[in-house]
Amino acid sequence: MKRLAWQGKLNAHQAVELAKAVDPWQGEPRIELDLSGVTELDAAIFRVIVGLARQVWSWNGELVLLR
């Protein structure tokens, strides 16, 4: 299991950083995104999260959002 915790704003710019941070974890059975420290979400992040979910599911993994 790998966990990434994010703090502050999460907008289009940070969405790219988020995707890059998770990319090396390909093949992990479970990836957790801890969004409890996020103060503001941009609509672009939802596109990235859905893309990550599809990617994780492609190797039969699990993407978990924590709040």
Backbone as a printed PyTorch tensor [residue, N CA C, xyz], in Angstrom:
tensor([[[  0.8400,  -1.1770,   0.0000],
         [  0.0000,   0.0000,   0.0000],
         [  0.8830,   1.2390,   0.0000]],

        [[  0.4900,   2.2040,  -0.7980],
         [  1.1550,   3.5050,  -0.8390],
         [  0.1220,   4.5690,  -0.5040]],

        [[  0.5650,   5.6020,   0.2040],
         [ -0.3410,   6.7000,   0.5690],
         [  0.3130,   8.0310,   0.2230]],

        [[ -0.4860,   8.9030,  -0.3910],
         [ -0.0460,  10.2540,  -0.6970],
         [ -0.9930,  11.2180,   0.0050]],

        [[ -0.4500,  12.0780,   0.8540],
         [ -1.2530,  13.0830,   1.5540],
         [ -1.0050,  14.4320,   0.8900]],

        [[ -2.0740,  15.1650,   0.6530],
         [ -1.9680,  16.4690,  -0.0010],
         [ -2.4580,  17.5420,   0.9540]],

        [[ -1.8040,  18.7080,   0.9020],
         [ -2.1520,  19.8430,   1.7580],
         [ -2.4380,  21.0680,   0.9080]],

        [[ -3.3690,  21.8980,   1.3290],
         [ -3.6440,  23.1690,   0.6620],
         [ -4.5160,  23.0320,  -0.5620]],

        [[ -4.2690,  23.9000,  -1.5500],
         [ -5.0740,  23.9110,  -2.7710],
         [ -4.7070,  22.7380,  -3.6660]],

        [[ -5.7000,  22.2810,  -4.3930],
         [ -5.4930,  21.2240,  -5.3780],
         [ -6.2140,  21.6740,  -6.6370]],

        [[ -5.4350,  22.2620,  -7.5660],
         [ -6.0180,  22.7830,  -8.8020],
         [ -5.3450,  22.1280, -10.0070]],

        [[ -5.5580,  22.6690, -11.1880],
         [ -5.0440,  22.0600, -12.4210],
         [ -3.5250,  21.8800, -12.3740]],

        [[ -2.8140,  22.8630, -11.8650],
         [ -1.3480,  22.7680, -11.8020],
         [ -0.9160,  21.6360, -10.8700]],

        [[ -1.4890,  21.5860,  -9.6880],
         [ -1.1380,  20.5430,  -8.7400],
         [ -1.6390,  19.1710,  -9.1850]],

        [[ -2.6960,  19.1470,  -9.9890],
         [ -3.2270,  17.8780, -10.4870],
         [ -2.1670,  17.1440, -11.3040]],

        [[ -1.4080,  17.8900, -12.0960],
         [ -0.3200,  17.2930, -12.8830],
         [  0.7390,  16.7330, -11.9380]],

        [[  1.0810,  17.4680, -10.8960],
         [  2.0570,  17.0040,  -9.9090],
         [  1.5630,  15.7450,  -9.1980]],

        [[  0.2890,  15.7060,  -8.8870],
         [ -0.3110,  14.5520,  -8.2310],
         [ -0.1790,  13.3090,  -9.1130]],

        [[ -0.5080,  13.4520, -10.3790],
         [ -0.4100,  12.3250, -11.3070],
         [  1.0320,  11.8390, -11.4200]],

        [[  1.9890,  12.7530, -11.4770],
         [  3.4030,  12.3800, -11.5660],
         [  3.8750,  11.6840, -10.2920]],

        [[  3.3680,  12.1190,  -9.1470],
         [  3.7800,  11.5230,  -7.8690],
         [  3.3230,  10.0790,  -7.7490]],

        [[  2.1700,   9.7690,  -8.3090],
         [  1.5900,   8.4330,  -8.1970],
         [  2.1280,   7.5030,  -9.2920]],

        [[  2.5940,   8.0490, -10.3860],
         [  3.0270,   7.2520, -11.5340],
         [  4.0280,   6.1380, -11.1920]],

        [[  5.0400,   6.3760, -10.3550],
         [  5.9910,   5.2970, -10.0410],
         [  5.3810,   4.1350,  -9.2480]],

        [[  4.1850,   4.3050,  -8.7660],
         [  3.5530,   3.2700,  -7.9430],
         [  2.7730,   2.2620,  -8.7680]],

        [[  2.9480,   2.2650, -10.0800],
         [  2.2060,   1.3380, -10.9260],
         [  2.4140,  -0.0910, -10.4490]],

        [[  1.3280,  -0.8190, -10.3630],
         [  1.3720,  -2.2010,  -9.9180],
         [  1.0760,  -2.3830,  -8.4420]],

        [[  1.0360,  -1.2790,  -7.6840],
         [  0.7040,  -1.3730,  -6.2620],
         [ -0.7360,  -1.8620,  -6.1030]],

        [[ -0.9910,  -2.7680,  -5.1520],
         [ -2.3470,  -3.2750,  -4.9910],
         [ -3.3220,  -2.2400,  -4.4190]],

        [[ -2.7970,  -1.2490,  -3.6800],
         [ -3.6780,  -0.2460,  -3.0670],
         [ -2.9370,   1.0840,  -2.9980]],

        [[ -3.5930,   2.1240,  -3.5150],
         [ -3.0590,   3.4830,  -3.4350],
         [ -4.0990,   4.3410,  -2.7290]],

        [[ -3.6580,   5.0280,  -1.6880],
         [ -4.5540,   5.9010,  -0.9290],
         [ -4.1770,   7.3530,  -1.1670]],

        [[ -5.1690,   8.1660,  -1.4740],
         [ -4.9860,   9.6060,  -1.6020],
         [ -5.6600,  10.2590,  -0.4070]],

        [[ -4.8470,  10.8020,   0.4790],
         [ -5.3660,  11.4620,   1.6820],
         [ -5.5830,  12.9330,   1.3590]],

        [[ -6.8280,  13.3140,   1.2350],
         [ -7.1880,  14.6830,   0.8800],
         [ -7.6800,  15.4800,   2.0890]],

        [[ -7.4170,  14.9870,   3.2840],
         [ -7.9250,  15.6490,   4.4940],
         [ -7.3250,  17.0380,   4.6980]],

        [[ -6.1590,  17.2960,   4.1370],
         [ -5.5370,  18.6070,   4.2850],
         [ -5.8290,  19.5620,   3.1400]],

        [[ -6.6620,  19.1380,   2.1990],
         [ -6.9840,  19.9760,   1.0400],
         [ -8.0170,  21.0220,   1.4450]],

        [[ -7.7160,  22.2730,   1.1250],
         [ -8.6070,  23.3790,   1.4870],
         [ -9.4590,  23.8490,   0.3220]],

        [[ -9.0310,  23.5470,  -0.8960],
         [ -9.7580,  24.0040,  -2.0800],
         [ -9.5060,  23.0320,  -3.2270]],

        [[-10.5870,  22.6210,  -3.9080],
         [-10.4850,  21.7090,  -5.0490],
         [-10.9170,  22.4150,  -6.3260]],

        [[-10.1840,  22.1740,  -7.3840],
         [-10.5220,  22.6560,  -8.7180],
         [-11.1730,  21.4960,  -9.4670]],

        [[-12.0420,  21.7920, -10.4020],
         [-12.7140,  20.7380, -11.1690],
         [-11.7190,  19.8530, -11.9190]],

        [[-10.5640,  20.3730, -12.2820],
         [ -9.5640,  19.6010, -13.0300],
         [ -9.0890,  18.3820, -12.2530]],

        [[ -9.1060,  18.4650, -10.9420],
         [ -8.6090,  17.3560, -10.1430],
         [ -9.4990,  16.1200, -10.2720]],

        [[-10.7760,  16.3210, -10.4960],
         [-11.6750,  15.1710, -10.6380],
         [-11.3260,  14.3540, -11.8750]],

        [[-10.9510,  15.0400, -12.9470],
         [-10.5240,  14.3520, -14.1670],
         [ -9.2760,  13.5090, -13.8940]],

        [[ -8.3530,  14.0620, -13.1390],
         [ -7.1180,  13.3450, -12.8090],
         [ -7.4190,  12.1430, -11.9120]],

        [[ -8.2780,  12.3200, -10.9280],
         [ -8.6170,  11.2190, -10.0180],
         [ -9.3120,  10.0830, -10.7750]],

        [[-10.2240,  10.4240, -11.6750],
         [-10.8850,   9.3880, -12.4770],
         [ -9.8620,   8.6770, -13.3550]],

        [[ -8.9400,   9.4190, -13.9380],
         [ -7.8830,   8.8110, -14.7480],
         [ -7.0040,   7.8900, -13.9270]],

        [[ -6.6490,   8.3250, -12.7170],
         [ -5.8500,   7.4830, -11.8280],
         [ -6.6000,   6.2160, -11.4510]],

        [[ -7.8860,   6.3610, -11.1590],
         [ -8.6990,   5.1950, -10.7980],
         [ -8.7090,   4.1830, -11.9410]],

        [[ -8.9170,   4.6520, -13.1490],
         [ -8.9250,   3.7430, -14.3030],
         [ -7.5780,   3.0520, -14.4700]],

        [[ -6.5140,   3.8180, -14.2650],
         [ -5.1680,   3.2570, -14.3890],
         [ -4.9280,   2.1790, -13.3280]],

        [[ -5.2810,   2.4670, -12.0950],
         [ -5.1010,   1.5100, -11.0000],
         [ -5.9580,   0.2690, -11.2270]],

        [[ -7.1750,   0.4660, -11.6700],
         [ -8.0630,  -0.6750, -11.9230],
         [ -7.5260,  -1.5560, -13.0450]],

        [[ -6.7720,  -0.9640, -13.9920],
         [ -6.2480,  -1.7400, -15.1150],
         [ -5.2780,  -2.8280, -14.6530]],

        [[ -4.6480,  -2.6340, -13.4890],
         [ -3.7830,  -3.6940, -12.9460],
         [ -4.4330,  -4.3660, -11.7260]],

        [[ -5.7630,  -4.2400, -11.6580],
         [ -6.5670,  -4.8460, -10.5880],
         [ -6.2140,  -4.3040,  -9.2090]],

        [[ -5.7940,  -3.0440,  -9.1700],
         [ -5.5060,  -2.3900,  -7.9000],
         [ -6.7210,  -1.6490,  -7.3910]],

        [[ -6.5010,  -0.9410,  -6.2950],
         [ -7.5830,  -0.2230,  -5.6140],
         [ -7.1100,   1.2070,  -5.3270]],

        [[ -7.9020,   2.1960,  -5.7110],
         [ -7.6230,   3.5890,  -5.3980],
         [ -8.6230,   4.0100,  -4.3300]],

        [[ -8.1020,   4.5120,  -3.2000],
         [ -8.9460,   4.8920,  -2.0700],
         [ -8.7320,   6.3830,  -1.7990]],

        [[ -9.8310,   7.1190,  -1.7080],
         [ -9.7710,   8.5320,  -1.3390],
         [-10.0900,   8.6610,   0.1390]],

        [[ -9.2260,   9.3270,   0.8580],
         [ -9.4170,   9.5260,   2.2980],
         [ -9.7040,  10.9970,   2.5540]],

        [[-10.6030,  11.2350,   3.4750],
         [-10.9290,  12.6190,   3.8270],
         [-10.9950,  12.7450,   5.3160]]])
